[in-house]
Amino acid sequence: MSELDLLLTEIRACTHCAASLPLGPRPVLSASTTARVLIVGQAPGTKVHASGVPWSDASGRRLREWLGVDEATFYDASRIAIVPMGFCYPGKGKSGDLPPRPECRQLWHSRLLPLMPQVELVLAIGQYAQAYFLGAQRKADLTATVRAWREYSPRCIPLPHPSPRNQAWLKQNPWFAEEVLPELRACVAHALTR
């Protein structure tokens, strides 16, 4: 077993936050040493928790459409890694799911990410991933950060969450579909064909 395989086994057996997780621990992620694209979202929702398959919901369908990839490519861990900020479903809040638990970032990310040396494109989906990957370069809010995507590309592209709940944001920001999505698809295609 490789170092990455051993670490993934350890992560998938993690129960560190069990007492704080309403549905119990079920870390959901996908990674390989050969992946060229890294997708970093918030945390699994209830459907993903139930299936154990990342992005196996309406948000995932929209994300695959945004990226211009089919399911087979999306779930090919040798090409695309999926490592959310929190690996387990965190529970419901007042206006959606709770933020990802910070323990995953603290316990696992600094060990996991260096084991994926071929990653050349990070897709930072939502404010938590953008805070982690962009740090002080992030703008005042998510919209401003996504609008400034050229500043971070081609290494990182910040994205809003592809959730159906974000339909209003997409309608209010038509530049996203017009400007960002064509470049996003081109960057993903370039990374995957190298």
Salt bridges, closest charged atoms under 4 A:
GLU10 OE1 - ARG111 NH2 3.13
ASP97 OD1 - LYS92 NZ 2.99
GLU103 OE2 - ARG101 NH2 2.84
GLU120 OE1 - ARG36 NH1 3.27
GLU120 OE2 - ARG194 NE 3.01
GLU151 OE1 - LYS139 NZ 2.78
GLU179 OE1 - ARG150 NH1 3.93
